């Protein structure tokens, strides 16, 4: 995993073509890059992100943020009710309860 300006790139190696190819994975926008060496793939990743940001700026378009901190989650009404009840029993908001629960789930 590579990071640059908040964007994450994942790289794979194609042993038949003898080339590295990668893609930015934390946006809906398709941003790809490639190279034949580690230095080339890293530079291509940076260049692709910079090109995307420049493209957005030239068009007066807001670049897609890698993560906004918001996402829609579809759950059953019963689970929604249970989560809300559990949050109230813990004297916290539903949002805070879910954030805390998710933080515990991803902690190493």
Order of alpha helices (4+ residues) and beta strands (2+ residues): beta-beta-beta-beta-alpha-alpha-alpha
